[in-house]
Amino acid sequence: MNYNILIQALPQDVDGVVFDVESLYLRLLRLTDQRKRRGRRYALAVIVIVLLLAKLAGQDTAAGIAEWVQLRRGLFVDFFQLKRAQMPHAATYRRVLTHSVMLGELERELNAFLASAPGAGQSDRVTLDGKTLRGVVPLENGRARHLLAVFLPAEGLVLCQVAVDDKSNEIPAAQQVLKHLKLQGKIVTADALHTQRELSQIVVEAGANYVWIVKDNQPALRREIELLFQPEKCLPGTSPVITDLRRATTTDKGHGRIETRRLTASSLLAESSDWPHLAQVFKLERTVRILKTGECRSEVVYGVTSLTAAEATPDRLLQIVRGHWGIESKLHWRRDVLFHEDQTRTKSPTFGQALAAINNLVIGLACRLGWTNIAKARRFFDAHPDEALKALISRLA
């Protein structure tokens, strides 16, 4: 392949290729290089940028990354004006992500690059969820690294990702993260683990609203909601006491099944419950019928929200609750299935977390460039490395 033609197609002026000041490449030049000067063969930013290009092109192992970069060394040697034609070995990528870069700096620059795009972070749904890096083999008596992500499903953008302390859980990590994020006007959703009084207070004080699922970790609150939605037995000549029940129903057919969701909301507990800033409670009934066998499965879950009835109708609440699982399908599923994250074996939690941050970047960047099928996007960038390189040396549109 004639790489000179590819390089000529990149943004240039009279002095050569132009790097935008908001580009990821120039951001990577700010990283602190913790290597000793002796033995440095490649600039730290170059190693990280070619690693990112290989990731964009579908390579998920250090060996695959090294081979992909080596096969395209002509492009990188000419573009970066490298003195050596031999590109880094697989061990170099592992060593750089484990020891040479400061993990916090790397995560901060990757997040800042995506956040610098016009309109980034404007969507109103924020989801919290954790994921264990199962490919990180824990040390004896240790725990695998567990990461908590704050995600915007509509944009494919991870606002923040932090490691959960080995001796703790996601709850204190979530409280600390949300205190440092701009949440004004957002709607925060999470699984039942995060249905906590203090977190509810933090969200509302930040100018946002919460929608939580209530399970057995909040038994008193759950009993209150269950009692409210129990069918009333009306005596002859009397009418129901609870008159503000509002309902919404959706039915979807696909994948060999029919799924019906019925959400009932009420504001009656807003005054009597001591839950912070509670405005509505809801009951969600899910029924799934398998078309082939006729088998039916049903589930009932309860929830609370600080959104008033005027701010969130039952239809909107149903949409918000369903949309929460976008973090599973749009982030965690992609990282596990498309990026083989859990199959990437390493003994270094730092290496595993760095790869997770890079996977987040690739997903967010592909979404920003208009791709909805991430696997298809990676095949495109494999065939067009110049397009991937252009995305990393330019300002995001």
C-alpha positions as CSV (number, residue, x, y, z in Angstrom):
1,M,0.0,0.0,0.0
2,N,1.2,3.5,-0.9
3,Y,1.2,5.2,2.5
4,N,2.4,8.5,1.0
5,I,-1.0,8.9,-0.7
6,L,-2.7,8.2,2.7
7,I,-0.6,10.8,4.5
8,Q,-1.2,13.4,1.8
9,A,-4.9,13.0,2.4
10,L,-4.5,14.0,6.0
11,P,-4.9,17.7,7.1
12,Q,-1.7,19.6,6.0
13,D,-0.2,23.0,5.6
14,V,3.2,24.1,4.2
15,D,5.0,22.6,7.1
16,G,3.4,19.1,6.9
17,V,0.6,17.3,8.7
18,V,-1.5,19.5,11.0
19,F,-2.3,18.4,14.5
20,D,-5.3,20.2,16.0
21,V,-4.7,21.6,19.5
22,E,-7.8,19.7,20.7
23,S,-6.8,16.4,19.1
24,L,-6.2,13.3,21.1
25,Y,-2.6,13.1,19.9
26,L,-1.6,16.4,21.3
27,R,-3.4,15.5,24.6
28,L,-1.3,12.4,24.8
29,L,1.8,14.4,24.5
30,R,1.0,15.8,27.9
31,L,1.2,12.4,29.6
32,T,3.9,12.0,32.1
33,D,6.5,9.5,30.8
34,Q,7.6,7.4,33.8
35,R,10.3,5.5,31.8
36,K,14.0,6.2,32.3
37,R,15.5,8.1,29.5
38,R,17.9,5.4,28.7
39,G,16.4,2.8,26.4
40,R,13.5,4.9,25.2
41,R,13.0,4.0,21.5
42,Y,9.6,5.4,20.9
43,A,7.8,8.5,22.2
44,L,5.1,7.6,24.8
45,A,2.4,9.4,22.7
46,V,3.3,7.4,19.6
47,I,3.1,4.1,21.4
48,V,-0.4,5.0,22.9
49,I,-1.7,6.4,19.6
50,V,-0.7,3.4,17.5
51,L,-2.2,1.2,20.2
52,L,-5.5,3.1,19.9
53,L,-5.4,2.8,16.2
54,A,-5.0,-1.0,16.4
55,K,-7.9,-1.0,18.9
56,L,-10.1,1.0,16.5
57,A,-9.2,-1.6,13.9
58,G,-10.4,-4.6,15.9
59,Q,-7.3,-5.8,17.7
60,D,-7.8,-6.7,21.4
61,T,-4.6,-8.5,22.5
62,A,-1.1,-7.1,22.9
63,A,0.1,-9.6,20.3
64,G,-2.6,-8.7,17.9
65,I,-2.0,-5.0,18.4
66,A,1.8,-5.4,17.8
67,E,1.3,-7.4,14.6
68,W,-1.3,-5.0,13.2
69,V,1.0,-2.0,13.8
70,Q,4.0,-3.8,12.4
71,L,2.2,-4.7,9.2
72,R,1.4,-1.0,8.7
73,R,4.8,0.3,9.9
74,G,5.3,2.3,6.6
75,L,2.4,4.6,7.5
76,F,3.6,5.2,11.0
77,V,7.3,5.6,10.2
78,D,6.5,8.2,7.6
79,F,3.8,10.0,9.6
80,F,5.7,10.2,12.9
81,Q,9.1,10.5,11.2
82,L,10.4,7.6,13.2
83,K,14.1,6.6,13.0
84,R,13.3,2.9,13.3
85,A,11.3,0.8,10.9
86,Q,10.7,-1.8,13.6
87,M,7.6,-1.0,15.6
88,P,7.1,-1.9,19.3
89,H,6.9,-5.5,20.5
90,A,3.7,-6.8,22.3
91,A,5.6,-6.6,25.6
92,T,6.2,-2.9,25.1
93,Y,2.4,-2.2,25.0
94,R,1.9,-4.2,28.2
95,R,4.7,-2.5,29.9
96,V,3.7,1.0,28.9
97,L,0.1,0.7,30.1
98,T,1.2,-1.0,33.3
99,H,4.2,1.1,34.3
100,S,5.0,3.9,31.9
101,V,1.8,6.0,32.0
102,M,0.0,7.4,35.0
103,L,-3.4,5.7,34.9
104,G,-5.3,8.7,36.2
105,E,-3.7,11.0,33.6
106,L,-4.5,8.6,30.7
107,E,-8.1,8.3,31.8
108,R,-8.4,12.0,32.2
109,E,-7.1,12.8,28.7
110,L,-9.2,10.2,27.0
111,N,-12.3,11.4,28.7
112,A,-11.4,15.1,28.0
113,F,-11.0,14.4,24.3
114,L,-14.5,13.0,24.0
115,A,-16.0,15.6,26.2
116,S,-14.4,18.4,24.1
117,A,-16.8,17.6,21.1
118,P,-19.5,20.1,20.5
119,G,-22.6,19.2,22.3
120,A,-21.0,16.3,24.2
121,G,-22.6,15.5,27.5
122,Q,-25.9,17.3,26.7
123,S,-28.1,14.2,26.9
124,D,-30.2,14.1,30.1
125,R,-29.9,10.4,31.0
126,V,-27.1,9.3,33.3
127,T,-26.6,5.7,34.3
128,L,-24.5,4.1,37.0
129,D,-23.3,0.6,36.9
130,G,-20.3,-1.5,37.8
131,K,-18.3,-4.2,36.0
132,T,-15.8,-6.6,37.2
133,L,-12.7,-7.1,35.0
134,R,-12.8,-10.9,35.0
135,G,-9.7,-11.1,32.8
136,V,-7.6,-9.7,35.6
137,V,-6.4,-12.6,37.5
138,P,-6.4,-11.5,41.2
139,L,-3.5,-12.1,43.4
140,E,-3.8,-14.7,46.2
141,N,-6.7,-13.7,48.5
142,G,-7.3,-10.7,46.4
143,R,-10.3,-9.5,44.4
144,A,-10.6,-8.9,40.7
145,R,-10.6,-5.2,39.8
146,H,-14.2,-3.8,39.8
147,L,-15.0,-0.5,38.0
148,L,-17.9,1.8,38.4
149,A,-18.9,3.7,35.2
150,V,-21.0,6.8,34.8
151,F,-22.4,6.5,31.3
152,L,-24.6,8.5,28.9
153,P,-26.3,5.9,26.8
154,A,-27.6,8.3,24.2
155,E,-24.0,9.3,23.3
156,G,-22.1,6.2,24.1
157,L,-20.0,8.4,26.4
158,V,-18.4,7.4,29.7
159,L,-18.2,10.5,31.8
160,C,-16.1,8.9,34.5
161,Q,-14.9,5.4,35.5
162,V,-13.3,4.6,38.9
163,A,-12.0,1.6,40.6
164,V,-14.0,0.3,43.6
165,D,-11.9,-0.2,46.7
166,D,-11.2,-3.9,47.4
167,K,-12.5,-3.6,50.9
168,S,-15.6,-1.7,49.9
169,N,-18.4,-1.7,47.3
170,E,-19.9,0.6,44.7
171,I,-22.0,2.7,47.1
172,P,-19.3,5.0,48.5
173,A,-17.6,5.1,45.1
174,A,-20.8,6.3,43.5
175,Q,-21.3,9.0,46.2
176,Q,-17.8,10.4,45.6
177,V,-18.1,10.3,41.8
178,L,-21.4,12.1,41.6
179,K,-20.3,14.9,44.0
180,H,-17.7,15.9,41.3
181,L,-19.8,15.7,38.2
182,K,-22.0,18.4,36.7
183,L,-25.5,16.9,36.9
184,Q,-27.7,19.9,36.5
185,G,-30.8,18.9,34.6
186,K,-29.9,15.2,34.4
187,I,-31.9,12.1,35.3
188,V,-29.7,9.6,37.2
189,T,-30.6,5.9,37.1
190,A,-28.9,2.9,38.7
191,D,-29.7,-0.6,39.9
192,A,-31.2,-1.4,43.3
193,L,-27.8,-1.4,45.1
194,H,-27.6,2.4,44.7
195,T,-31.1,3.0,46.1
196,Q,-29.6,4.9,49.1
197,R,-30.7,7.9,51.0
198,E,-27.4,9.7,50.8
199,L,-27.1,9.2,47.1
200,S,-30.6,10.5,46.6
201,Q,-29.7,13.6,48.5
202,I,-26.5,14.1,46.5
203,V,-28.3,13.8,43.2
204,V,-31.1,16.3,44.0
205,E,-28.7,18.8,45.6
206,A,-26.7,18.7,42.4
207,G,-29.8,19.9,40.5
208,A,-30.7,16.5,39.0
209,N,-33.4,13.9,39.6
210,Y,-33.1,10.2,40.4
211,V,-35.1,7.1,39.3
212,W,-34.2,4.1,41.6
213,I,-35.4,0.5,41.7
214,V,-36.4,-0.6,45.2
215,K,-35.6,-4.2,46.3
216,D,-34.9,-5.9,49.6
217,N,-32.0,-3.7,50.5
218,Q,-34.6,-1.1,51.4
219,P,-37.2,-3.3,53.1
220,A,-39.3,-0.6,54.8
221,L,-39.6,1.5,51.6
222,R,-40.5,-1.6,49.6
223,R,-43.2,-2.5,52.0
224,E,-44.7,1.0,51.8
225,I,-44.9,0.8,48.0
226,E,-46.2,-2.8,48.0
227,L,-49.0,-1.8,50.4
228,L,-49.9,1.2,48.3
229,F,-50.4,-0.8,45.2
230,Q,-52.3,-3.7,46.7
231,P,-55.8,-4.1,45.2
232,E,-58.4,-2.3,47.3
233,K,-61.4,-4.2,48.6
234,C,-64.3,-1.8,48.4
235,L,-67.4,-2.3,50.5
236,P,-70.8,-2.0,48.8
237,G,-71.6,1.7,48.1
238,T,-68.0,2.8,48.6
239,S,-65.3,3.8,46.0
240,P,-61.5,3.3,46.0
241,V,-59.5,5.6,48.4
242,I,-56.5,5.7,46.0
243,T,-57.6,7.7,43.0
244,D,-54.4,9.1,41.5
245,L,-53.1,5.9,40.0
246,R,-51.7,6.5,36.5
247,R,-50.8,3.7,34.1
248,A,-48.8,3.0,30.9
249,T,-48.4,-0.2,28.9
250,T,-46.0,-1.2,26.1
251,T,-45.8,-4.5,24.2
252,D,-42.9,-5.6,22.0
253,K,-42.5,-8.6,19.8
254,G,-39.1,-9.9,18.7
255,H,-36.5,-12.6,19.2
256,G,-39.3,-15.2,19.5
257,R,-41.1,-13.7,22.4
258,I,-43.7,-11.1,23.3
259,E,-42.9,-8.8,26.2
260,T,-45.5,-6.6,27.9
261,R,-44.6,-3.9,30.5
262,R,-47.2,-2.2,32.7
263,L,-46.2,0.7,34.9
264,T,-48.4,2.2,37.5
265,A,-47.4,5.4,39.2
266,S,-48.7,7.3,42.3
267,S,-47.8,10.4,44.2
268,L,-49.6,9.5,47.4
269,L,-46.4,8.6,49.3
270,A,-44.7,11.9,48.5
271,E,-46.0,13.6,51.8
272,S,-45.9,10.6,54.1
273,S,-42.7,8.9,53.2
274,D,-39.4,10.1,54.8
275,W,-37.4,9.1,51.7
276,P,-35.3,12.1,50.5
277,H,-37.1,14.2,47.8
278,L,-39.5,11.4,46.9
279,A,-42.2,12.6,44.5
280,Q,-43.6,9.4,42.9
281,V,-43.5,5.7,43.4
282,F,-44.2,3.1,40.8
283,K,-44.9,-0.5,40.2
284,L,-43.5,-2.2,37.0
285,E,-44.9,-5.5,35.9
286,R,-43.1,-7.4,33.1
287,T,-44.6,-10.4,31.4
288,V,-42.8,-12.4,28.8
289,R,-44.4,-15.1,26.6
290,I,-42.2,-17.4,24.6
291,L,-43.9,-17.9,21.2
292,K,-42.5,-21.4,20.5
293,T,-43.4,-23.0,23.8
294,G,-46.1,-20.7,25.1
295,E,-44.2,-20.4,28.4
296,C,-44.9,-17.3,30.4
297,R,-42.6,-15.5,32.9
298,S,-43.6,-12.5,35.0
299,E,-41.7,-10.2,37.3
300,V,-42.8,-7.3,39.5
301,V,-40.4,-4.5,40.5
302,Y,-41.0,-1.3,42.5
303,G,-39.3,2.1,42.2
304,V,-39.0,5.7,43.4
305,T,-38.2,8.9,41.7
306,S,-37.8,12.6,42.6
307,L,-39.5,13.5,39.3
308,T,-43.0,14.9,39.9
309,A,-46.1,13.6,38.0
310,A,-45.9,16.7,35.9
311,E,-42.3,16.1,35.0
312,A,-42.6,12.4,34.3
313,T,-45.8,10.7,33.1
314,P,-46.0,6.9,33.4
315,D,-45.0,6.6,29.8
316,R,-41.8,8.6,30.5
317,L,-41.0,6.6,33.6
318,L,-41.4,3.4,31.7
319,Q,-39.0,4.8,29.0
320,I,-36.5,5.9,31.6
321,V,-36.5,2.6,33.5
322,R,-36.1,0.6,30.3
323,G,-33.4,3.0,29.1
324,H,-31.2,2.3,32.2
325,W,-30.2,-1.0,30.7
326,G,-28.5,0.8,27.9
327,I,-25.3,0.7,29.9
328,E,-25.4,-3.1,29.6
329,S,-26.1,-3.2,25.9
330,K,-24.2,-0.2,24.8
331,L,-21.1,-0.4,27.1
332,H,-20.6,-3.6,29.1
333,W,-21.9,-6.0,26.4
334,R,-19.7,-4.3,23.8
335,R,-16.6,-4.5,25.9
336,D,-17.2,-8.1,26.8
337,V,-18.3,-9.4,23.4
338,L,-16.8,-7.1,20.8
339,F,-13.6,-6.2,22.7
340,H,-13.1,-9.6,24.4
341,E,-12.4,-7.7,27.7
342,D,-13.0,-10.6,30.0
343,Q,-10.9,-12.9,27.8
344,T,-7.8,-10.7,28.0
345,R,-5.8,-12.3,30.7
346,T,-3.5,-10.2,32.8
347,K,-2.2,-10.2,36.4
348,S,-2.0,-6.4,36.4
349,P,-5.1,-4.5,37.6
350,T,-3.6,-1.4,36.2
351,F,-3.2,-2.9,32.7
352,G,-6.8,-4.2,32.8
353,Q,-8.2,-0.8,33.9
354,A,-6.2,1.0,31.2
355,L,-7.5,-1.3,28.5
356,A,-11.1,-0.7,29.8
357,A,-10.5,3.0,29.5
358,I,-9.2,2.6,26.0
359,N,-12.3,0.4,25.1
360,N,-14.5,3.2,26.4
361,L,-12.7,5.7,24.2
362,V,-13.1,3.5,21.1
363,I,-16.8,3.0,21.8
364,G,-17.4,6.7,22.5
365,L,-15.4,7.8,19.4
366,A,-17.1,5.5,17.1
367,C,-20.5,6.7,18.3
368,R,-19.4,10.3,18.0
369,L,-18.4,9.6,14.3
370,G,-21.9,8.3,13.6
371,W,-21.4,4.6,13.9
372,T,-24.1,2.5,15.7
373,N,-22.6,-0.9,14.8
374,I,-19.2,-0.9,16.6
375,A,-18.1,-4.1,15.0
376,K,-18.7,-2.7,11.5
377,A,-16.9,0.5,12.5
378,R,-13.8,-1.4,13.5
379,R,-13.8,-3.3,10.2
380,F,-13.9,0.0,8.4
381,F,-11.0,1.5,10.4
382,D,-9.0,-1.7,9.8
383,A,-9.4,-1.1,6.0
384,H,-8.9,2.6,6.4
385,P,-6.2,3.3,9.0
386,D,-5.8,6.8,7.6
387,E,-9.4,7.6,8.6
388,A,-8.8,6.4,12.1
389,L,-5.5,8.4,12.3
390,K,-7.4,11.5,11.0
391,A,-9.9,11.2,13.9
392,L,-7.1,11.1,16.5
393,I,-5.2,14.1,15.1
394,S,-8.2,16.3,14.6
395,R,-10.7,18.2,16.7
396,L,-14.0,16.2,17.1
397,A,-16.8,17.7,15.1
